[in-house]
Amino acid sequence: MTTPRKALIIGCGIAGPVMALFLQQVGIEAEIYEAQPTGMDEAGAFLNLAPNGVNVLKALEIDHLLEADGFHSEGMDFFNGDGKQLAQLESSDEEQRFGSRNVMIKRGQLHQVLRNEAIRRNIPVHFGKKLTGIQLHGFQHVTARFEDGSEAEGNFLIGCDGIHSRTRQLIFPNAPQPTYTGMVDCGGFAQLPSGLSTSGAMQMIFGKKAFFGYIAKPDGEVYWFSNVAWPKEPKRNELNAISADEWRQRLLHNHSSDPAHLLEIIESTPGEIGKWPVYDMPSLPTWHKGLVCLIGDAAHATSPHSGQGASMALEDAAVLAQCLRDSLKVEHAFAKFENLRKERVEKIVRQARRTGNGKMVSNPVAVWFRDLVLPFFIKQGAKASEEVLSYKVEWEREVA
Ligand SMILES: Cc1cc2nc3c(=O)[nH]c(=O)nc-3n(C[C@H](O)[C@H](O)[C@H](O)COP(=O)(O)OP(=O)(O)OC[C@H]3O[C@@H](n4cnc5c(N)ncnc54)[C@H](O)[C@@H]3O)c2cc1C
């Protein structure tokens, strides 16, 4: 590569800072522009970062930074709404099988770790920079415009601005919109009810009216979520208008016929319970145009049921940096990147949607049948996920 290149990175969530860190490794300067006025360290509940995602951070030698806040899940135990165990998955041998173990971590903590590392490595992060416009100047320069009236110029731009990406809307005004999946995810943090022991595994309960998942950290803090059927897409601020108390009562009602400890967890959760309508992205015809490329949720958001969205965003960052390192032209790098990634990520998006639909069964005959076949499907699913989890970015390798 002869000419120095500068990347404008839109969004400092998960993909953004990691994209900038990989670009720095291949000698490309990057600056990050984030819409929020400061780091959104309280935003969202928690994530399970899968071994393939942790392996990407390993390639940057920053996986150890998750140790202070994160912990490992030992597996998953599945139950029905009567408390009967349906299946069990072990994950304590992930290190041997995949090279890394999963990490459960609060979203805000993950954001903070990644952002601070970018700042520590002298990557400029500009807050309060909401992208509102993009202007392409042939195949040499791109200008980003922000809501505050400021502008930035670079040789190319990477949209890491999440599922409702403004970058995507600007370069592909006719692109398909995120699809609402008919479900609201909610959750929070509580203390483990007294007398309840835990195996260190994620507890997944197909409740009578809603799905519930929780895991206890070794210090006794419980990370939990519930998937609530909400057929009509909530209007902007509709969920925020529901008070914490009212939402708590709804959840208690939803889980009233499920094992009692779920109610204890909900009741003992202090303050607000986060609520997020669940979307995923239909396949986009392409992820790039001219000097602009989309990665992470901006290109291919999956619903949370896969536990892979963050890992896909991290893999994207590593692969795109390799493509930029190995291609003379930015447009060729973008095309190669899309080619290497699209099939893998879109398969995961489709699978996650099927998993989500399976959580919403309530008809008694369907529930009986689900309980019967679930052990088999969980085993099959675990086998199929080997391919997803064992993926490793060969960071030193030349991309063919
Ligand atoms: C409830 C829920 C639970 C989930 N659980 C998991 C899980 O367990 N495991 C997992 O792997 N994934 C999970 N996911 C998915 C995961 O959160 C996403 O896949 C991941 O955050 C994608 O990273 P990203 O960087 O592409 O986007 P984001 O993390 O959404 O980051 C986008 C950033 O861009 C900024 N931005 C937006 N618009 C603009 C603009 N106009 N200008 C500048 N900046 C802008 C945003 O403020 C944000 O900081 C979950 C998602 C949800 C909703």
The ligand as an SDF file (V2000), in Angstrom:
LIG
                    3D

 53 58  0  0  0  0  0  0  0  0999 V2000
  -31.5060   -7.1510   24.1600 C   0  0  0  0  0  0  0  0  0  0  0  0
  -30.3180   -7.5870   23.3400 C   0  0  0  0  0  0  0  0  0  0  0  0
  -29.5130   -8.6220   23.8110 C   0  0  0  0  0  0  0  0  0  0  0  0
  -28.4070   -9.0410   23.0700 C   0  0  0  0  0  0  0  0  0  0  0  0
  -27.6270  -10.0770   23.5410 N   0  0  0  0  0  0  0  0  0  0  0  0
  -26.5490  -10.4670   22.8390 C   0  0  0  0  0  0  0  0  0  0  0  0
  -25.6890  -11.5020   23.3330 C   0  0  0  0  0  0  0  0  0  0  0  0
  -25.9210  -12.0950   24.3930 O   0  0  0  0  0  0  0  0  0  0  0  0
  -24.5830  -11.8330   22.6010 N   0  0  0  0  0  0  0  0  0  0  0  0
  -24.2900  -11.1960   21.4250 C   0  0  0  0  0  0  0  0  0  0  0  0
  -23.2700  -11.5170   20.8030 O   0  0  0  0  0  0  0  0  0  0  0  0
  -25.0820  -10.2220   20.9280 N   0  0  0  0  0  0  0  0  0  0  0  0
  -26.1930   -9.8410   21.6010 C   0  0  0  0  0  0  0  0  0  0  0  0
  -26.9930   -8.8470   21.1090 N   0  0  0  0  0  0  0  0  0  0  0  0
  -26.6450   -8.2200   19.8070 C   0  0  0  0  0  0  0  0  0  0  0  0
  -25.5230   -7.2070   19.9940 C   0  0  0  0  0  0  0  0  0  0  0  0
  -25.8930   -6.2650   20.9830 O   0  0  0  0  0  0  0  0  0  0  0  0
  -25.2500   -6.4750   18.6800 C   0  0  0  0  0  0  0  0  0  0  0  0
  -25.0950   -7.4180   17.6500 O   0  0  0  0  0  0  0  0  0  0  0  0
  -24.0010   -5.6150   18.7910 C   0  0  0  0  0  0  0  0  0  0  0  0
  -24.1990   -4.6010   19.7490 O   0  0  0  0  0  0  0  0  0  0  0  0
  -23.6480   -5.0040   17.4300 C   0  0  0  0  0  0  0  0  0  0  0  0
  -22.5640   -4.1260   17.5780 O   0  0  0  0  0  0  0  0  0  0  0  0
  -22.4350   -2.8310   16.6450 P   0  0  0  0  0  0  0  0  0  0  0  0
  -21.1900   -2.1670   17.0830 O   0  0  0  0  0  0  0  0  0  0  0  0
  -22.6110   -3.2390   15.2350 O   0  0  0  0  0  0  0  0  0  0  0  0
  -23.6960   -1.9170   17.0060 O   0  0  0  0  0  0  0  0  0  0  0  0
  -24.0340   -1.2050   18.3720 P   0  0  0  0  0  0  0  0  0  0  0  0
  -23.4890   -1.9640   19.5080 O   0  0  0  0  0  0  0  0  0  0  0  0
  -25.5030   -0.9600   18.3280 O   0  0  0  0  0  0  0  0  0  0  0  0
  -23.2680    0.1820   18.3060 O   0  0  0  0  0  0  0  0  0  0  0  0
  -23.6740    1.2110   17.4330 C   0  0  0  0  0  0  0  0  0  0  0  0
  -23.1090    2.5360   17.9080 C   0  0  0  0  0  0  0  0  0  0  0  0
  -23.3410    3.5260   16.9090 O   0  0  0  0  0  0  0  0  0  0  0  0
  -23.8360    4.7020   17.5140 C   0  0  0  0  0  0  0  0  0  0  0  0
  -24.6380    5.4380   16.5290 N   0  0  0  0  0  0  0  0  0  0  0  0
  -25.9040    5.1640   16.1050 C   0  0  0  0  0  0  0  0  0  0  0  0
  -26.2990    6.0610   15.1880 N   0  0  0  0  0  0  0  0  0  0  0  0
  -25.2700    6.9250   15.0210 C   0  0  0  0  0  0  0  0  0  0  0  0
  -25.0860    8.0810   14.1990 C   0  0  0  0  0  0  0  0  0  0  0  0
  -26.0530    8.5510   13.3670 N   0  0  0  0  0  0  0  0  0  0  0  0
  -23.8990    8.7480   14.2670 N   0  0  0  0  0  0  0  0  0  0  0  0
  -22.9120    8.3010   15.1000 C   0  0  0  0  0  0  0  0  0  0  0  0
  -23.0470    7.2200   15.9050 N   0  0  0  0  0  0  0  0  0  0  0  0
  -24.2080    6.5250   15.8620 C   0  0  0  0  0  0  0  0  0  0  0  0
  -24.6300    4.1870   18.7070 C   0  0  0  0  0  0  0  0  0  0  0  0
  -24.8110    5.1940   19.6810 O   0  0  0  0  0  0  0  0  0  0  0  0
  -23.7630    3.0400   19.1910 C   0  0  0  0  0  0  0  0  0  0  0  0
  -22.7760    3.4600   20.0930 O   0  0  0  0  0  0  0  0  0  0  0  0
  -28.1060   -8.4150   21.8310 C   0  0  0  0  0  0  0  0  0  0  0  0
  -28.9150   -7.3640   21.3610 C   0  0  0  0  0  0  0  0  0  0  0  0
  -30.0100   -6.9600   22.1050 C   0  0  0  0  0  0  0  0  0  0  0  0
  -30.8760   -5.8400   21.5800 C   0  0  0  0  0  0  0  0  0  0  0  0
  1  2  1  0
  2  3  1  0
  2 52  2  0
  3  4  2  0
  4  5  1  0
  4 50  1  0
  5  6  2  0
  6  7  1  0
  6 13  1  0
  7  8  2  0
  7  9  1  0
  9 10  1  0
 10 11  2  0
 10 12  1  0
 12 13  2  0
 13 14  1  0
 14 15  1  0
 14 50  1  0
 15 16  1  0
 16 17  1  0
 16 18  1  0
 18 19  1  0
 18 20  1  0
 20 21  1  0
 20 22  1  0
 22 23  1  0
 23 24  1  0
 24 25  2  0
 24 26  1  0
 24 27  1  0
 27 28  1  0
 28 29  2  0
 28 30  1  0
 28 31  1  0
 31 32  1  0
 32 33  1  0
 33 34  1  0
 33 48  1  0
 34 35  1  0
 35 36  1  0
 35 46  1  0
 36 37  1  0
 36 45  1  0
 37 38  2  0
 38 39  1  0
 39 40  1  0
 39 45  2  0
 40 41  1  0
 40 42  2  0
 42 43  1  0
 43 44  2  0
 44 45  1  0
 46 47  1  0
 46 48  1  0
 48 49  1  0
 50 51  2  0
 51 52  1  0
 52 53  1  0
M  END
$$$$
